[in-house]
Amino acid sequence: MSWIIPNWPAPTKVRALSSTRTGGVSPAPYAGLNLGMHVGDDPLLVQRNRDWLQQQSGMPVAPLWLNQTHSTRVIQVSEPTKQVLDADGVWTDSTNVVCSAMTADCLPVLITNTQGSQVAAVHAGWRGLAGGIIENALVNFAGQDVLLWLGPAIGPQAFEVGEDVVTAFCAVHPEAAQAFIPGCQTGKWWADMNQLVRLRLKRLGIDAIFDNGLCTYQDAERFYSYRRDGVTGRQATFIWIGEN
């Protein structure tokens, strides 16, 4: 299948999916269902991929697309728009507004309240995560019980980082050290993005967190990975509130 359905107990009117590279019309090195307009692929082919996914997956409208810059900016959108929005997270409390986060190793995070009346999609690279993008998204859900789903991203066996990344997290929250394991070279560490998210959410008293444990780097058949391939496509993760 060309998409994954999140394994979380979201309200029935909350719809969500995460695309894979399976299917699509893009040629190598983007081979498959590339959804990224900014990676060098033919824009006409990318649009065909986007249109096909929308139609086949049952999205009510075309998704909102973000110009993601590893920022901590999260915006609200109340109606569908074709404008590409400058942000790394988007939330809505309107029906039939499809929020999205595009990735090729970074962590896509979906959020819903337990009533199913508010949802968000967040693109969390290490810079955005260290800078507080998850917290910025959750400010919009203040006082509500929430569920989070962590989508396919580079796993802890593949995400090697330097001391600067360790310092960026541990200088703010020392307990983040447990998400890093010494690498094969001095000054290198293996980083667990999912654990870093869970540790930050624990500080907020949030434990309703779900993930599928899928690694984009290790699964070349299903996922694009920037760290593995360099020039490559993008998958995306989507969430919206349905009519019922």
PAKOL-892826 format. One record per residue: x, y, z negated of N, C-alpha, C in turn; residue in three letters. Coordinates in steps of 0.2 Angstrom, whole numbers, plus 5000, padded with zeros to 4 digits. Example, Ala and Ser with C-alpha at 12.3 -4.5 7.8 and 13.67 -1.06 7.14 Angstrom:
BEGIN
506649724961506249784961506649844961ALA506449894965506849954964506450004961SER
END
This chain:
BEGIN
500449945000500050005000500450065000MET500250125003500650185003500550224997SER500250204992500250244986500150194980TRP500250224974500250194968499750224963ILE499250184960498750214956499050214948ILE499050274945499350274938498950224934PRO499350194929499150144924499050174918ASN498550224918498350254911497550264911TRP497350264904496650264903496350334904PRO496450364910496150434911495450434912ALA495050484911494350484912494150464919PRO493650434920493450414927493450464932THR493250524930493250574936493850604937LYS494350584934495050614935495350564940VAL495550584946495850544951496650564952ARG497050514953497750524953498050464957ALA498650484961498950434964499650464966LEU500150414967500850434968501050404975SER501250444980501350414987502050374987SER502150324991502750294993502950315000THR503550285002503750295009503450255014ARG503050205011502750155016502250185021THR502250165027501850195032502150255035GLY501750295038501950365040502250355047GLY502450415050502750415057503350455057VAL503650465052504350505052504850455054SER505350475058505950435060506550435054PRO507050395055507550395051507950465051ALA508250495046508350465039507750475035PRO507150505037506550515033506050455034TYR506250405037505850345039505250335034ALA504650345037504050325033503650385032GLY503250385026502750435025503050495021LEU503550525025503850585022503350645021ASN503250675015502850735014503150795014LEU503850805014504250865013504350905020GLY504050965020504151005026504851035026MET505251035020505851075020506451035020HIS506450975023507050925022507350915029VAL507050945035507350935041506950895046GLY506450865043505950825047505550865052ASP505250835057504850875062504250895058ASP504050955058503450975054502850945057PRO502750935063502150905066502050835063LEU502650795063502550735060502450735052LEU502750775049502550785042501850795041VAL501550845045500850855044500450795046GLN500650755051500250695052500250655046ARG500850645043500850605037500450635031ASN500450695030500050725025499250715026ARG499050725033498350715035498150645034ASP498550605036498350525035498350515028TRP498750535024498750515016498050545013LEU497950605015497350635012496750595014GLN496650575021496050545023496050475020GLN496550435020496550365018496450355010GLN496750405007496750394999496050424996SER495650465000495050494998495150554994GLY495650594996495750664993495150704996MET494850744992494250784994494450844999PRO495050864998495350925001496050915002VAL496350955006497150955007497450975000ALA497950944998498250964992498551034992PRO498651054986499051114984499851094985LEU500251134989500951114989501351174986TRP501851154982502251204979502951204982LEU503251264982503951284983504351274977ASN504551214976504851194969505651214969GLN505851244964506451274963506851254957THR506551204953506851184947506751234942HIS506251274942506051324938505651294932SER505351334927504951314922504251344923THR504151374929503451404930502951364932ARG502351364928501751334929501151374930VAL500851364935500251414937499651384937ILE499051424937498351394937498151414944GLN497751364947497451374953496751354953VAL496251394955495551374954495151354960SER495551364966495151344972495751314977GLU495551274982496051254987496351314991PRO496951304993497351354997497851325001THR497951355007498451325011499151365010LYS499151415006499751445004500251405000GLN500851405001501351364997501551414991VAL501451384985501451424979502151414976LEU502451464974503151464970503051444963ASP503151384962503051354955503351284955ALA503451254949503651184948503051144944ASP502551184943501951144940501351184941GLY500751144942500151184943499551144939VAL499051184937498551154933497851184936TRP497351154934496651174936496151144932THR495651184931495051154928494451154933ASP494551164939494051164944494051094947SER493451074950493351014953493651014960THR493850964963494150954970494651004972ASN495151014967495751054968496351004967VAL496650984972497150934972497850954970VAL498050944964498750974962499250924964CYS499850944965500350894968501050914965SER501550864964502250874963502650834968ALA503050864971503450824976504150804973MET504350744975504950724972505350674976THR506050664974506450614978506950594973ALA506750594966507150564960506950604954ASP506750664955506550704949505850674947CYS505650684941505150654937504450694938LEU503950664942503350694942502950674936PRO502650724933502250714927501550734928VAL501050694926500350714927500050714920LEU499550764919499250784913498550784914ILE498150754909497450774909497150774901THR496650814900496350814894495950754893ASN495750734888495350664887494550674889THR494350744890493750754893493750754901GLN494350754904494350754911494150824914GLY494150874910493950934913494550984915SER495150954914495750994915496350954917GLN496750964922497250924924497850964926VAL498450934927499050964929499550914932ALA499950944937500450904940501150944939ALA501650914937502250944935502850914939VAL503350954942503950924945504450944939HIS504750884936505250894931505950864933ALA506350914935507050894936507350904929GLY508050894929508350894922508350974920TRP508451014925508451084923507751114920ARG507251094924506651114922506451084915GLY506551024914506450984908506751014902LEU507451024903507851054898507551124896ALA507351164901507051234900506451234897GLY506051184897505351184894504751184898GLY504851154905504251154909503651114906ILE503851054903503251014900502951054895ILE503251084891502951124885502551184889GLU502851214894502451274897501851244900ASN501851184903501151154905500651144900ALA500951114894500551094889500251154885LEU500551214886500251274883499551284885VAL499351264891498751274894498251224892ASN498451174888498051124885497951124878PHE498151184875498251194868497551174864ALA497651134859497051114855496651054858GLY496951034863496550974866496950914866GLN496650854865496950794866497150774873ASP497750754874497950744881498250674882VAL498250654889498650594891499150624896LEU499750584896500250604901500450544905LEU500550544911500850494915501450514919TRP501950474918502650484921502750444927LEU502850474933502850434939503550414941GLY503550384947504250354949504750414949PRO505350394947505950444946506550404946ALA507150434946507750394945507850374938ILE508050304938508050274931508650284927GLY508650264921509250264917509850224919PRO509850174923510350144926510650174932GLN510350224935510650264941510750334940ALA510450364935510550434934511150454930PHE511750464933512350484930512450564930GLU512550584924512550664923513250684920VAL513350744920513950774916513850794909GLY514350824906514250854899513850914899GLU513750944905513351004905512650984904ASP512450934907511750904906511550884899VAL512050844896511950824889511950884884VAL512350934885512350994881511651034882THR511451044888510851074889510251054885ALA510250984884509650954880509850954873PHE510450934871510650924864510750984860CYS510951044863510951104860510351134857ALA509751114861509151134858508851084854VAL508851024856508550964851509150914851HIS509450914845510050864844509750784845PRO509150774844508950704844508950684851GLU508950724856509050704863509650664865ALA510150664860510750624861510550554862ALA510050524860509850454860509650434867GLN509550484871509350474878509950474883ALA510550474880511150474885511550414882PHE511850374887512350324886512950344890ILE513550334886514150344890514250314896PRO514450344901514550314908515250284909GLY515350264915515950224916516650274916CYS516550334917517050384917516950434911GLN517550454909517550504904517150574906THR516750594901516350654903515750634907GLY515550574908514950554912514450514907LYS513850524909513350494905512750464909TRP512450414907511850394910511250424906TRP510850454910510250494907509550454908ALA509150454903508550424903507950484903ASP507750504909507250554909506650544906MET506350484906505750464903505850474895ASN506350444893506450454886506550524883GLN506850564888506950644886506250674886LEU505750654890505150674890504750654884VAL504850594882504450564876504750594870ARG505350614869505650644863505350714863LEU505350744868505050814868504350814866ARG503950764869503250764867503150744860LEU503550694857503550674850503550734845LYS503950784847504050844843503350884843ARG502950874848502350914849501750864846LEU501950804844501450764841500950724846GLY501250724852500950684858501250614859ILE500850564859501050494860500650464865ASP500150494868499750454873500150464880ALA500750434881501150434886501250374890ILE501150374896501150304900501550314906PHE501850264908502350264914502350194917ASP502650184923502650124927503350094927ASN503850134925504550114925504850104931GLY504550134937504850124943505450174945LEU505950144948506550184949506650204956CYS506650264958506650284965507350264968THR507850274964508550254967508650184969TYR508350134965508450064965507950034970GLN507450064972506950044976506950074983ASP507350064987507450104994506850084998ALA506550024998506050005002505350045001GLU505250074995504650104993504750184992ARG505350204990505450274988506050304991PHE505950374992506450414994506950434988TYR507550434989508050454983508550504986SER508550564984509050614986509750594984TYR509850564978510450544975510750484979ARG510350444981510550384985510750394992ARG510250444995510350445002510550515005ASP510550565000510650635003510150665007GLY510150665014509650685018509150635018VAL508550645016507950595015507350635015THR506750595014506150625014505850635006GLY505250655006504950664999504350624998ARG504250594992503550574990503250624986GLN502550614984502250664980501750624976ALA501550664970501150634965500550684964THR499950664964499350704965498850684959PHE498450744957497950734952497450784954ILE496750764953496250814954495650784950TRP495150834949494550814945493950804950ILE493750744950493150724955492550754953GLY492050744957491350764956491050734950GLU491150664949490950624944491350574942ASN
END
